[in-house]
Amino acid sequence: MNGRGDPCGRPHINKHIMKHIMKRIIVRRDGACPVSTPRHCGLDPQSPTLGDRKGRPYIGRAYPAPTIIVCLLLATTHVQAQTHEFSAYALGGLSSLQYSAPTSMKVAGGFGAGGGVGYTYFMTPQWGISTGLEFSLASATLTADKYHDEYTLFFPRAVGEDETLKFISDFVGYEEKQSATYLHIPLKARYQTTGTHRFQAGAGLKLGFALSGSYDGTIKSLTTSGDFPKTEIIVGGEPKHALATYPNVPYSGDLSLGLNVALSVDAGMRWGLSEKLGLYTGVYLDYGVVNILPSPTAHLVEYDLELNEGTLTYNSVFTTQLVDKANLFSVGVKVGVAF
């Protein structure tokens, strides 16, 4: 048995060498990983190296291979923990179909809600790219104390010469609410600070597809009449011909809305709950930059006369020339979890 080892044959480690190794592994003058440069790994012949009691240096042995491997693995694990982040969140606040109307009408934005799931790929611990799927609701309400409309249409006669009819409609207490549901795909650049609690911010675009659109309206009093310019006769009070006064008229229908493209920003805090789980609280703002309305083709109330009986068709203000464009706008709070 070798006298330099224990009874099992394992060699005794020089206490002086072990003390020096532990000191250089745990603490280094610049506080960095002890294997960051060859000089501090004992691989530089010009650096202070470990040696035996006679001063002969152990070149290249300041940090054994297992120590180097452990440091590299720890560093790799830290980077991987920052690379991928998934999230689920809810949105709430002002979510409006934003548009302008004649001065006799007032437009009010609506409150909406939404939510989504997201994925962020961090290229560095601070910078990344995020995407996902986001569901959102938006609405607006248009009101008018009074509104007058008229337009001319062709009025065929069964006997005699055809002529034109000027259809006149007068509204009192007009209100219409529009609603839309969109599915958005965001694409943003994302920034975050480091640490347990992190400030996060993102900026980019959202591409939105309309899932549904609808309108619901009421007219407290609607009076319709017909003016025949050729004969100078104004016809009213004829319910059979749909030329009369109608109280409390409800109407509704579906809207055809187009693709939405919005500028989007958000900012907030990611509060660390555990090594991977975090709570996100922040604010967001989305501003649509494209018109989501189709080309206007109708009037609020349209008149038709068939078989000597008149009918009325009610349309949304979104299908008329009263509103030429609309875009989505939303601002509010964002709360979610990230993992």
C-alpha positions as a Python dict, from the first residue, in 0.01 Angstrom:
ca = {
    (1, 'M'): (0, 0, 0),
    (2, 'N'): (128, 347, -91),
    (3, 'G'): (215, 542, 221),
    (4, 'R'): (84, 858, 66),
    (5, 'G'): (-278, 746, 70),
    (6, 'D'): (-546, 639, 313),
    (7, 'P'): (-609, 268, 395),
    (8, 'C'): (-832, 244, 84),
    (9, 'G'): (-558, 364, -142),
    (10, 'R'): (-703, 712, -204),
    (11, 'P'): (-429, 978, -213),
    (12, 'H'): (-417, 1253, 45),
    (13, 'I'): (-484, 1600, -106),
    (14, 'N'): (-239, 1863, -8),
    (15, 'K'): (-431, 2095, 231),
    (16, 'H'): (-243, 2396, 105),
    (17, 'I'): (-347, 2322, -254),
    (18, 'M'): (-713, 2253, -160),
    (19, 'K'): (-739, 2577, 38),
    (20, 'H'): (-602, 2775, -252),
    (21, 'I'): (-833, 2601, -503),
    (22, 'M'): (-1147, 2666, -294),
    (23, 'K'): (-1052, 3027, -244),
    (24, 'R'): (-1003, 3089, -615),
    (25, 'I'): (-1322, 2902, -715),
    (26, 'I'): (-1552, 3087, -472),
    (27, 'V'): (-1404, 3438, -485),
    (28, 'R'): (-1231, 3614, -771),
    (29, 'R'): (-1119, 3974, -768),
    (30, 'D'): (-1360, 4091, -1040),
    (31, 'G'): (-1654, 3876, -912),
    (32, 'A'): (-1699, 3689, -1245),
    (33, 'C'): (-1713, 3316, -1314),
    (34, 'P'): (-1367, 3170, -1235),
    (35, 'V'): (-1351, 3003, -1576),
    (36, 'S'): (-1428, 3312, -1782),
    (37, 'T'): (-1071, 3366, -1904),
    (38, 'P'): (-761, 3147, -1935),
    (39, 'R'): (-571, 3381, -1707),
    (40, 'H'): (-803, 3312, -1415),
    (41, 'C'): (-824, 2944, -1491),
    (42, 'G'): (-452, 2903, -1430),
    (43, 'L'): (-386, 2833, -1797),
    (44, 'D'): (-183, 3149, -1856),
    (45, 'P'): (183, 3090, -1774),
    (46, 'Q'): (215, 3458, -1678),
    (47, 'S'): (-63, 3440, -1416),
    (48, 'P'): (-12, 3343, -1052),
    (49, 'T'): (-52, 2967, -1046),
    (50, 'L'): (-77, 2708, -782),
    (51, 'G'): (238, 2521, -691),
    (52, 'D'): (380, 2268, -456),
    (53, 'R'): (582, 2349, -142),
    (54, 'K'): (899, 2388, -348),
    (55, 'G'): (739, 2654, -567),
    (56, 'R'): (696, 2436, -875),
    (57, 'P'): (377, 2549, -1048),
    (58, 'Y'): (84, 2326, -1143),
    (59, 'I'): (39, 2481, -1487),
    (60, 'G'): (-321, 2433, -1612),
    (61, 'R'): (-441, 2268, -1290),
    (62, 'A'): (-578, 2566, -1100),
    (63, 'Y'): (-934, 2453, -1184),
    (64, 'P'): (-996, 2084, -1245),
    (65, 'A'): (-1206, 1978, -1548),
    (66, 'P'): (-1515, 1889, -1334),
    (67, 'T'): (-1522, 2245, -1196),
    (68, 'I'): (-1510, 2395, -1546),
    (69, 'I'): (-1791, 2164, -1665),
    (70, 'V'): (-2015, 2252, -1368),
    (71, 'C'): (-1969, 2627, -1428),
    (72, 'L'): (-2052, 2594, -1795),
    (73, 'L'): (-2363, 2385, -1723),
    (74, 'L'): (-2487, 2637, -1468),
    (75, 'A'): (-2435, 2923, -1714),
    (76, 'T'): (-2617, 2733, -1991),
    (77, 'T'): (-2910, 2651, -1762),
    (78, 'H'): (-2945, 3018, -1667),
    (79, 'V'): (-2960, 3127, -2032),
    (80, 'Q'): (-3216, 2858, -2124),
    (81, 'A'): (-3443, 2966, -1839),
    (82, 'Q'): (-3468, 3311, -2003),
    (83, 'T'): (-3520, 3193, -2362),
    (84, 'H'): (-3889, 3088, -2376),
    (85, 'E'): (-4181, 3248, -2196),
    (86, 'F'): (-4551, 3161, -2224),
    (87, 'S'): (-4832, 3376, -2091),
    (88, 'A'): (-5210, 3395, -2050),
    (89, 'Y'): (-5378, 3728, -1982),
    (90, 'A'): (-5700, 3928, -1965),
    (91, 'L'): (-5770, 4278, -2100),
    (92, 'G'): (-6018, 4542, -1990),
    (93, 'G'): (-6086, 4909, -2055),
    (94, 'L'): (-6202, 5140, -2332),
    (95, 'S'): (-6244, 4935, -2650),
    (96, 'S'): (-6415, 5139, -2916),
    (97, 'L'): (-6517, 5147, -3279),
    (98, 'Q'): (-6390, 5497, -3347),
    (99, 'Y'): (-6562, 5707, -3615),
    (100, 'S'): (-6702, 6053, -3693),
    (101, 'A'): (-7067, 6141, -3763),
    (102, 'P'): (-7265, 6454, -3860),
    (103, 'T'): (-7274, 6731, -3599),
    (104, 'S'): (-7636, 6648, -3515),
    (105, 'M'): (-7522, 6308, -3390),
    (106, 'K'): (-7303, 6207, -3097),
    (107, 'V'): (-7066, 5911, -3084),
    (108, 'A'): (-6957, 5747, -2758),
    (109, 'G'): (-6692, 5479, -2730),
    (110, 'G'): (-6770, 5160, -2546),
    (111, 'F'): (-6600, 4953, -2280),
    (112, 'G'): (-6478, 4612, -2380),
    (113, 'A'): (-6283, 4313, -2265),
    (114, 'G'): (-6061, 4047, -2408),
    (115, 'G'): (-5790, 3799, -2340),
    (116, 'G'): (-5528, 3587, -2502),
    (117, 'V'): (-5224, 3365, -2487),
    (118, 'G'): (-4873, 3468, -2580),
    (119, 'Y'): (-4527, 3334, -2648),
    (120, 'T'): (-4200, 3525, -2623),
    (121, 'Y'): (-3864, 3411, -2751),
    (122, 'F'): (-3581, 3596, -2576),
    (123, 'M'): (-3274, 3623, -2797),
    (124, 'T'): (-3089, 3776, -2501),
    (125, 'P'): (-3191, 3799, -2134),
    (126, 'Q'): (-3338, 4143, -2212),
    (127, 'W'): (-3461, 4143, -2573),
    (128, 'G'): (-3710, 3915, -2742),
    (129, 'I'): (-3991, 3875, -2997),
    (130, 'S'): (-4346, 3792, -2892),
    (131, 'T'): (-4659, 3667, -3069),
    (132, 'G'): (-4977, 3481, -2981),
    (133, 'L'): (-5355, 3489, -3022),
    (134, 'E'): (-5580, 3758, -2872),
    (135, 'F'): (-5960, 3781, -2854),
    (136, 'S'): (-6120, 4126, -2811),
    (137, 'L'): (-6460, 4297, -2805),
    (138, 'A'): (-6524, 4655, -2919),
    (139, 'S'): (-6835, 4873, -2936),
    (140, 'A'): (-6968, 5224, -2990),
    (141, 'T'): (-7301, 5403, -2959),
    (142, 'L'): (-7444, 5674, -3181),
    (143, 'T'): (-7734, 5897, -3066),
    (144, 'A'): (-7933, 6185, -3212),
    (145, 'D'): (-8220, 6386, -3071),
    (146, 'K'): (-8350, 6455, -3422),
    (147, 'Y'): (-8243, 6360, -3771),
    (148, 'H'): (-8389, 6428, -4113),
    (149, 'D'): (-8313, 6228, -4428),
    (150, 'E'): (-8447, 6225, -4782),
    (151, 'Y'): (-8352, 6073, -5112),
    (152, 'T'): (-8510, 6023, -5454),
    (153, 'L'): (-8604, 5690, -5603),
    (154, 'F'): (-8775, 5569, -5917),
    (155, 'F'): (-9146, 5504, -5875),
    (156, 'P'): (-9293, 5283, -6151),
    (157, 'R'): (-9663, 5312, -6227),
    (158, 'A'): (-9871, 5024, -6355),
    (159, 'V'): (-10078, 5258, -6568),
    (160, 'G'): (-9957, 5584, -6711),
    (161, 'E'): (-9620, 5755, -6705),
    (162, 'D'): (-9352, 5654, -6453),
    (163, 'E'): (-9225, 5919, -6213),
    (164, 'T'): (-8988, 5975, -5922),
    (165, 'L'): (-9060, 5975, -5550),
    (166, 'K'): (-8871, 6170, -5287),
    (167, 'F'): (-8878, 5956, -4974),
    (168, 'I'): (-8860, 6159, -4652),
    (169, 'S'): (-8786, 6022, -4302),
    (170, 'D'): (-8776, 6217, -3977),
    (171, 'F'): (-8625, 6061, -3664),
    (172, 'V'): (-8685, 6158, -3302),
    (173, 'G'): (-8479, 5987, -3029),
    (174, 'Y'): (-8246, 5783, -3250),
    (175, 'E'): (-7989, 5546, -3096),
    (176, 'E'): (-7775, 5270, -3243),
    (177, 'K'): (-7508, 5051, -3086),
    (178, 'Q'): (-7245, 4872, -3294),
    (179, 'S'): (-7043, 4576, -3167),
    (180, 'A'): (-6750, 4381, -3309),
    (181, 'T'): (-6549, 4075, -3213),
    (182, 'Y'): (-6194, 4037, -3343),
    (183, 'L'): (-5921, 3777, -3328),
    (184, 'H'): (-5578, 3941, -3333),
    (185, 'I'): (-5230, 3805, -3398),
    (186, 'P'): (-4971, 4034, -3234),
    (187, 'L'): (-4607, 4061, -3339),
    (188, 'K'): (-4395, 4274, -3105),
    (189, 'A'): (-4040, 4345, -3003),
    (190, 'R'): (-4011, 4295, -2626),
    (191, 'Y'): (-3777, 4433, -2363),
    (192, 'Q'): (-3735, 4340, -1998),
    (193, 'T'): (-3501, 4417, -1714),
    (194, 'T'): (-3331, 4142, -1515),
    (195, 'G'): (-3398, 4028, -1160),
    (196, 'T'): (-3682, 3867, -971),
    (197, 'H'): (-3924, 4153, -1044),
    (198, 'R'): (-3886, 4281, -1399),
    (199, 'F'): (-4013, 4578, -1594),
    (200, 'Q'): (-4142, 4465, -1934),
    (201, 'A'): (-4249, 4660, -2243),
    (202, 'G'): (-4349, 4567, -2596),
    (203, 'A'): (-4420, 4751, -2922),
    (204, 'G'): (-4528, 4633, -3265),
    (205, 'L'): (-4831, 4548, -3477),
    (206, 'K'): (-5152, 4351, -3443),
    (207, 'L'): (-5329, 4188, -3736),
    (208, 'G'): (-5701, 4138, -3665),
    (209, 'F'): (-5972, 3928, -3830),
    (210, 'A'): (-6341, 4007, -3770),
    (211, 'L'): (-6523, 3713, -3613),
    (212, 'S'): (-6858, 3892, -3591),
    (213, 'G'): (-7024, 4232, -3616),
    (214, 'S'): (-7373, 4348, -3527),
    (215, 'Y'): (-7590, 4653, -3460),
    (216, 'D'): (-7897, 4717, -3245),
    (217, 'G'): (-8101, 5036, -3270),
    (218, 'T'): (-8419, 5204, -3155),
    (219, 'I'): (-8617, 5502, -3287),
    (220, 'K'): (-8862, 5656, -3043),
    (221, 'S'): (-9060, 5811, -3326),
    (222, 'L'): (-9020, 5769, -3701),
    (223, 'T'): (-9230, 5965, -3951),
    (224, 'T'): (-9211, 5879, -4320),
    (225, 'S'): (-9370, 6057, -4616),
    (226, 'G'): (-9350, 6063, -4995),
    (227, 'D'): (-9317, 6368, -5216),
    (228, 'F'): (-9410, 6331, -5584),
    (229, 'P'): (-9238, 6632, -5749),
    (230, 'K'): (-9424, 6591, -6079),
    (231, 'T'): (-9769, 6617, -5926),
    (232, 'E'): (-9658, 6820, -5622),
    (233, 'I'): (-9838, 6578, -5392),
    (234, 'I'): (-9699, 6480, -5050),
    (235, 'V'): (-9835, 6154, -4919),
    (236, 'G'): (-9843, 6075, -4547),
    (237, 'G'): (-10056, 5900, -4291),
    (238, 'E'): (-10078, 5592, -4511),
    (239, 'P'): (-9964, 5288, -4309),
    (240, 'K'): (-10051, 5060, -4599),
    (241, 'H'): (-9792, 5240, -4808),
    (242, 'A'): (-9546, 5263, -4516),
    (243, 'L'): (-9587, 5642, -4518),
    (244, 'A'): (-9693, 5716, -4161),
    (245, 'T'): (-9570, 5774, -3804),
    (246, 'Y'): (-9429, 5475, -3612),
    (247, 'P'): (-9348, 5484, -3239),
    (248, 'N'): (-9069, 5287, -3069),
    (249, 'V'): (-8915, 5120, -3371),
    (250, 'P'): (-8652, 4853, -3292),
    (251, 'Y'): (-8413, 4721, -3555),
    (252, 'S'): (-8099, 4506, -3567),
    (253, 'G'): (-7872, 4319, -3803),
    (254, 'D'): (-7524, 4196, -3883),
    (255, 'L'): (-7222, 4402, -3989),
    (256, 'S'): (-6958, 4308, -4243),
    (257, 'L'): (-6626, 4439, -4112),
    (258, 'G'): (-6282, 4425, -4267),
    (259, 'L'): (-5926, 4341, -4167),
    (260, 'N'): (-5774, 4545, -3884),
    (261, 'V'): (-5410, 4653, -3860),
    (262, 'A'): (-5316, 4828, -3536),
    (263, 'L'): (-5013, 4981, -3374),
    (264, 'S'): (-4976, 4825, -3031),
    (265, 'V'): (-4774, 4906, -2717),
    (266, 'D'): (-4785, 4773, -2362),
    (267, 'A'): (-4578, 4813, -2046),
    (268, 'G'): (-4587, 4678, -1694),
    (269, 'M'): (-4423, 4468, -1426),
    (270, 'R'): (-4358, 4095, -1409),
    (271, 'W'): (-4365, 4005, -1041),
    (272, 'G'): (-4168, 3689, -970),
    (273, 'L'): (-4373, 3435, -775),
    (274, 'S'): (-4127, 3149, -816),
    (275, 'E'): (-3827, 3059, -1029),
    (276, 'K'): (-4043, 3034, -1344),
    (277, 'L'): (-4390, 3166, -1255),
    (278, 'G'): (-4466, 3537, -1262),
    (279, 'L'): (-4765, 3771, -1232),
    (280, 'Y'): (-4791, 4044, -1497),
    (281, 'T'): (-4973, 4374, -1438),
    (282, 'G'): (-4961, 4660, -1685),
    (283, 'V'): (-5134, 4886, -1935),
    (284, 'Y'): (-5179, 4865, -2312),
    (285, 'L'): (-5283, 5079, -2609),
    (286, 'D'): (-5392, 4966, -2956),
    (287, 'Y'): (-5467, 5208, -3240),
    (288, 'G'): (-5610, 5083, -3569),
    (289, 'V'): (-5459, 5245, -3876),
    (290, 'V'): (-5693, 5107, -4146),
    (291, 'N'): (-6061, 5158, -4226),
    (292, 'I'): (-6265, 4848, -4135),
    (293, 'L'): (-6591, 4959, -4301),
    (294, 'P'): (-6718, 4848, -4642),
    (295, 'S'): (-6816, 5102, -4907),
    (296, 'P'): (-7140, 5282, -4812),
    (297, 'T'): (-7440, 5169, -5013),
    (298, 'A'): (-7755, 5246, -4813),
    (299, 'H'): (-7968, 5496, -4620),
    (300, 'L'): (-8076, 5461, -4257),
    (301, 'V'): (-8430, 5385, -4370),
    (302, 'E'): (-8502, 5266, -4722),
    (303, 'Y'): (-8840, 5257, -4888),
    (304, 'D'): (-8980, 5004, -5131),
    (305, 'L'): (-9322, 4982, -5294),
    (306, 'E'): (-9445, 4655, -5436),
    (307, 'L'): (-9798, 4557, -5528),
    (308, 'N'): (-9920, 4892, -5399),
    (309, 'E'): (-9787, 4815, -5051),
    (310, 'G'): (-9488, 4992, -4901),
    (311, 'T'): (-9210, 4835, -4690),
    (312, 'L'): (-8932, 4989, -4483),
    (313, 'T'): (-8581, 4851, -4443),
    (314, 'Y'): (-8362, 4967, -4152),
    (315, 'N'): (-7984, 4982, -4191),
    (316, 'S'): (-7687, 5056, -3971),
    (317, 'V'): (-7518, 5392, -3988),
    (318, 'F'): (-7206, 5192, -4084),
    (319, 'T'): (-7359, 5114, -4424),
    (320, 'T'): (-7449, 5476, -4505),
    (321, 'Q'): (-7259, 5781, -4627),
    (322, 'L'): (-7300, 5937, -4281),
    (323, 'V'): (-6990, 5743, -4172),
    (324, 'D'): (-6713, 5702, -4426),
    (325, 'K'): (-6455, 5525, -4211),
    (326, 'A'): (-6404, 5361, -3872),
    (327, 'N'): (-6108, 5212, -3689),
    (328, 'L'): (-6052, 5017, -3370),
    (329, 'F'): (-5909, 5191, -3063),
    (330, 'S'): (-5852, 5041, -2720),
    (331, 'V'): (-5666, 5137, -2404),
    (332, 'G'): (-5679, 4971, -2064),
    (333, 'V'): (-5519, 4735, -1814),
    (334, 'K'): (-5359, 4398, -1874),
    (335, 'V'): (-5330, 4126, -1609),
    (336, 'G'): (-5192, 3778, -1656),
    (337, 'V'): (-4951, 3504, -1562),
    (338, 'A'): (-4620, 3421, -1729),
    (339, 'F'): (-4427, 3096, -1707),
}
